[in-house]
Amino acid sequence: MKSLQPDLDRRKDERLYRRRCLLSGPQGPELTVNGRPMLGFCSNDYLGLANHPEVIAAMQRGAAEYGVGSGAAHLVTGHSAAHHALEEELAEFTGRPRVLLFSTGYMANQGVITALLGRGDVVYEDRLNHASLIDGGLLSRASMKRFAHGDMSALTRQMQSQESGEALVAVDGVFSMDGDIAPLLELAAICSEKQAWLMVDDAHGLGVLGATGGGSLEHYSLGLNEVPILMGTLGKGFGTFGAFVAGSEELIETLIQQSRSYVYTTASPPAMAEATRTSLRLVQQEPWRRQRLQELIGRFRSGAEQLGLPLMDSQTPIQPILAGSVERALEWSGRLEEQGILVSAIRPPTVPEGGARLRVTLSAVHTDEQVDRLLEALA
Ligand SMILES: *Cc1c(COP(=O)(O)O)cnc(C)c1O
């Protein structure tokens, strides 16, 4: 058994050591971090629902009705009426025949890819896909081909050399560290020609993009025929916790039978499903949250452009500022922290070498003044 300390020390030397900050109190723009008040620009609670009074009340009612623990896996006695109602409401929301809840997005991605592919098949993934899509591909034992970010001709070339087996193309709908939207129209055309599955992980698009919050698919007006597999997470725009897959009857039934990350895990608490049902209603009934986000994105981008900051081409609440080196990203984040502003520095391997950045995220409940404070600190 080797000593673990040298690797930990090396990480520190390379300034890649990760630390957790300690929060007290709820999510929101104003946080208490390590006992100190901070203005946060790094959560994924894009619509400001994580601490919404109606969502909290729904969770409390859910706990009173169902208790806390679900007690078992969905296929044993863990599947409650709350989970079932949420699945039906999400199916309606996404305009798809059926939905299956998973405990986390990480597990949903693993569950889908491993259920549909095996040895002899090929999974094609954008280089900047979320780690859970990459890990799902590796675990499936299919051959894994990664194409340069957004490079449709590279993808087409790779697909041309596949001779047998199933093909599945998986992408983030909105890329989590860059904020750009995947070229889904082109991807849908390529997949339809090659008879390949197209899977979109819309963790950062759902609730945020599209007139009704339908995400990157609504943004491009794409449906089940073009994108047979839609994965969404509930811990970001929806402000709660968990994930789902939406698709055909056959797809969902296959996942129930075959997804090991569905079958062999305890169902999430029913009260969580009740909280999400309320947040789903708010996502649909309060379009002002999306409008407000767009205003804040515009305000932030024009302010940052005036300052000459290296913004990326993003229309979403993910607004990275490219630093390049790890030292620079940490220095920037440290200087902001001194001024009471929390923006995390994202370093390799979460982003490619040389791509360290500040990942600024905006929420519908940030005020104009808070965004201006961020801009002043950045200046
Ligand atoms: C956060 C995220 C996930 C994982 O979802 P969890 O519910 O947090 O496990 C998957 N895909 C993308 C693109 C994400 O950003």
The ligand as an ORCA input file, in Angstrom:
! r2SCAN-3c Opt
* xyz 0 1
  C     -24.268     18.820    -13.056
  C     -24.249     18.041    -14.331
  C     -24.518     16.678    -14.358
  C     -24.681     15.878    -13.106
  O     -25.903     16.090    -12.516
  P     -26.065     15.819    -10.931
  O     -27.512     15.722    -10.738
  O     -25.419     16.966    -10.263
  O     -25.349     14.521    -10.680
  C     -24.578     16.056    -15.578
  N     -24.371     16.729    -16.722
  C     -24.066     18.042    -16.736
  C     -23.827     18.726    -18.033
  C     -23.994     18.734    -15.539
  O     -23.657     20.016    -15.532
*
